[in-house]
Amino acid sequence: MQEWFEHEDSEEELGQILGNIESPVARLLEKALGPEDLSENDGLVLAQVKGEELHALLLAADVLRKRAVGDTITYVITRNINFTNVCIIGCKFCAFMTGPKSPDAWNHSLQDIGNKTREAWERGGTEVCVQGGLPRDLKPYYYRDILRAIREAVPQIHIHAFSPMEIIYGIEKTGMDLRDYLKMLREAGLDSIPGTAAEILDPQIRQVLSKNKVTVEQWMKVIRTAHELGIPTTSTIMYGHIEKPEHWVRHILLLRSIQQETGGFTEFVPLGFIHHNTDLYRSGLARPGATLEEHLKIHALSRILLKGWIDHVQVAWVKMGRTVSQWCLRGGADDFGGTLMEESISRLAGSEEGQNMDPEEFQDLIWQIGRTPAQRSTTYEILKRFPAPSASRSASVDVQ
């Protein structure tokens, strides 16, 4: 498979391959390169490709990536702040949660959260990503108080916080209306929302993964309302467990339909299931994570299905590793994600990729595949470019 990523001109190589593969797939990839959106049936055909057809899918996705965003690969300097791992939901795919009396439980104080934010800012961070477990005794306005503590610590930093699950929990705790609750969070400092807790937006799949978690309808309502209020969000999928390719396609097209209505998604992030320490895998319900073929396919497929609607497809390096992430960046993705600084959720599930990646390592990995690294903001404003590996890092182009 390595040889698939050695050609420098994806469009030229794709043209050579299209005449040698099955005509339905060749026709769909030619359609994908045009202005028309692909249908669910189109997506289902492409989700089944293998061999040279998969190679062609990756090349087509790479062509669309270049048309949309050029040869720049971005990353953001961010710190994850998981303020507690105490949770009552009991998701079968999660190894992060624990009980309130566990010796492994943690609950960071507001002062701790403020200190972590200051440390991130001092290390060049432009964002904090704040999520946590859902403790039974959570104070009704604790999420608002977290935002205030962060904003007081570092007024300039971007606060990317609270999944739709956490927002629904905050509504239950306060008794507030969703729109009013989101307005309160925005006034307290919320800048954007992670589109996590999506997993697979299919009721039957969610019943197995976590029957107590936010429903498909609730997830969509939080996202749509946030977008209506001018609060951008990311969008995600979790794959490699009990789902099938048709679930990928329907999930991605549901996100596309929301984007067509609101335009509020900044990016799409496929999240590979880390299986090692989860009840879902240990009970025999799930396969042991995604295959290499699945990692490559879902990033390419999402680029093609979201063409013209969501320009940025991110790799989750902490879940796939450096090399597979590089391959996905050669097959449709364009963003390397964040430095993280202290990642907990994937690590506790069994990931061995570490909790931090320095900006210099991002730059080296991007140069290795012949692309231009750039530091971005949360909303994809380019802050610095690093044009060539031969240039000193101090000579980077500061856009602002």
BELURUR-V139443 format. One record per helix or strand of 3 or more residues. SS is the DSSP state (hx for helix, st for strand). FROM is the first residue (numbers start at 1). TO is the last residue. Records with the same first field share a line. If there is no record, write none. Layout:
BEGIN
SS->FROM-TO / FROM-TO
END
This chain:
BEGIN
hx->2-5 / 10-18 / 23-32 / 40-46 / 51-69 / 110-122 / 142-153 / 164-174 / 178-188 / 203-209 / 216-228 / 245-262 / 279-282 / 292-305 / 317-320 / 322-329 / 345-349 / 359-368 / 393-395
st->72-76 / 78-82 / 127-131 / 158-161 / 232-239 / 265-272 / 335-338 / 372-376 / 382-386
END
